[in-house]
Amino acid sequence: MVAAPRLLAVVDPGEQAAISGEIAREVDRLERLHRGLDGRVDAATLDELQRDIARMRVNLEQLDDIVAERLTLAAQRQRTTRRVPCSTQHARRDALPSRAGR
């Protein structure tokens, strides 16, 4: 899974989708290679390998979900950070004594 570490470094959903697709294709290829071993390797080994591939697929899907959540949280943090200076300015302005009596 050459692409899996790159998934951790994505900065936007489009990049995540592209790398996730690449990972899914790699796992599909691994499953095809596994099927090609049928009859060439003992059944117990094939079963164990199939379980490992299935676990790897689940783990990679969970990693993809975590990355999606990280991207969502980063976007929320960015929106919130943009609002903070504006809110701070309003709060300071509202806290100033009124100039109306001068």
C-alpha positions in Angstrom: 0.0 0.0 0.0 2.3 2.7 -1.3 -0.4 5.3 -1.3 -1.6 4.9 2.3 1.0 7.2 3.9 0.1 9.9 1.4 -3.5 9.8 2.6 -2.4 11.1 5.9 -0.9 14.2 4.2 -3.9 15.3 2.1 -5.1 18.8 2.5 -8.5 18.8 0.7 -11.3 16.3 -0.1 -10.4 16.1 -3.8 -6.9 14.9 -3.0 -8.3 12.5 -0.5 -10.8 11.0 -3.0 -8.0 10.5 -5.5 -5.6 8.8 -3.1 -8.5 6.7 -1.6 -9.4 5.5 -5.0 -5.8 4.6 -5.7 -5.7 2.6 -2.4 -9.0 0.8 -3.2 -7.5 -0.2 -6.6 -4.4 -1.5 -4.9 -6.5 -3.6 -2.5 -8.6 -4.9 -5.4 -5.4 -5.9 -7.2 -4.2 -7.7 -4.1 -7.5 -9.6 -4.0 -7.0 -10.6 -7.6 -3.5 -11.8 -6.9 -4.9 -13.8 -4.0 -7.5 -15.5 -6.2 -4.6 -16.4 -8.6 -3.0 -18.4 -5.8 -6.0 -20.7 -5.6 -4.8 -24.3 -6.2 -1.1 -23.2 -5.9 -1.1 -22.7 -2.1 -2.8 -24.7 0.6 -6.3 -23.8 1.6 -5.4 -22.8 5.2 -2.8 -20.3 4.0 -5.3 -18.9 1.4 -8.0 -18.5 4.1 -5.5 -16.7 6.4 -4.4 -14.4 3.6 -8.0 -13.6 2.7 -8.7 -12.6 6.3 -5.6 -10.4 6.3 -6.7 -8.7 3.1 -10.2 -8.1 4.5 -8.8 -6.6 7.7 -6.5 -4.4 5.7 -9.4 -3.2 3.6 -11.4 -2.3 6.7 -8.4 -0.6 8.3 -7.8 1.5 5.2 -11.5 2.4 5.0 -11.3 3.5 8.7 -8.2 5.5 8.0 -10.0 7.2 5.1 -12.9 8.1 7.5 -10.5 9.5 10.0 -8.8 11.7 7.3 -12.2 12.9 6.2 -13.1 13.9 9.8 -9.7 15.6 10.1 -10.4 17.6 6.9 -13.9 18.5 8.2 -12.5 19.7 11.5 -9.7 21.7 9.8 -12.3 23.5 7.7 -14.5 24.2 10.7 -11.4 25.5 12.6 -10.5 27.8 9.7 -14.1 29.2 9.5 -14.1 29.8 13.3 -10.6 31.4 13.2 -11.8 33.9 10.6 -14.8 34.9 12.7 -12.8 35.4 15.9 -11.0 38.7 14.9 -14.3 40.1 13.7 -16.1 39.2 16.9 -13.2 40.6 18.9 -13.4 43.9 17.1 -17.1 44.1 17.7 -16.7 43.3 21.4 -14.0 46.0 21.8 -16.1 48.5 20.0 -19.1 47.7 22.2 -17.0 48.0 25.3 -15.8 51.5 24.5 -17.5 54.4 26.3 -20.0 56.1 24.2 -19.0 59.4 22.5 -22.5 60.6 22.3 -22.3 62.9 25.3 -19.3 64.9 24.0 
